[in-house]
Amino acid sequence: MIIDAHVHCTGQERSSEVLRSLDQAGIDMAVLLAPFLSEGYSLEDPASLRRGNAHLARLVRGHEDRLIGFAVLDPRSKDAPEDLQRAYDQGLRGVKMVPTGWYPYDTEVQPLFAKAHELKLPLLFHSGIFIDGRSGRFCRPTFFEALRDYPGLKVALAHLGWPWTDEAIAVGLIELIHGVAPDHVMFRFDISFGPPPVYRREVLSKALAVLGPDLLQFGSDCFLPCSGAHIAERKGWVVDLLDELEVDARGRERIWSGTAAAWLGLDAGEAAMRAARAKQGPPEAEPESRLLASTGRLFTSLLRGDEDRPPGLSPVCC
Ligand SMILES: [Zn+2]
């Protein structure tokens, strides 16, 4: 059972293509984030986010056994709580937010946090630096401690907060020190890779040593539509790291699915049932020309391999 806990939509993807890519990559379930970085969508434009959330709701409808849709909202918008209720009514089951222009402790963003708390929805936040040049100053891990005002909320911080990974680990450690069981703590972390490759082994090694695998979850951070091979490549980075660090079978189970299942509120039986339903198929080669055409200009350089960029770094991250 593998859950990809961090996959971006662009508005160009279709359900059948998404499921096929997941099958090709050997992914059983995926958390899909509504579009906000692609053409026609913007965090600064709440109407575009509403359109993106509606698109995602249509995408996941009928495929809830494998696709979990997360609304994307700007909590500064006074309509954000109402927009979240609408997204929830449409079938979305979590919220992704990107602190850019606001801090998680700002008064103006609290109504949306309160609404998510009321609906008992899991949250995913970008944390750490932005690769695309936006200022990451809003996204330091300790700023998210403001969410402790909403006990019971389940929060995932992306990219392990890189470059503030020590800070992220410290935030995650607090409740463990006080004896809270991992599945009931507020913060867990996805290891979709903000860190450049040279940091990854050290970062994951420290996180495993301090937090253990119970607070770590896999996320590819891929942008749809993309091939299964693209997702599988990122999955392979994690496989290699887990091998290098000699993570045991239980630890792997947590990172691949257990931690995310608890975050999403799936009980073990339900998750296993979903896994059993998940369609498995042999990877199919996809012609590069079709792949590039369907992926859009933003991602073509990544798929081709951009020699100016260190291997494994994405042009955007959130
Ligand atoms: Zn992302």
Residues whose N, C-alpha, C, O or C-beta is under 5 A from the ligand:
A	BS01	ZN	D221 C317 C318
